[in-house]
Amino acid sequence: MQQKMGAKQETIVCQVCDKVIETIDSCEGVKTLYGVCKDCSQ
């Protein structure tokens, strides 16, 4: 597995079940954001 040098990612995690919803390339640094996935929102 190769990773781009200098590429930083934000990870969106479901705050109910801890499932990773999405990862996004970002220039703002490595962050973990919390939301609710489709399964838990129903």
Secondary structure, 3 states (H helix, E strand, C coil): CCCCCCCEEEEEEECCCCCEEEEEEECCCCEEEEECCCCCCC
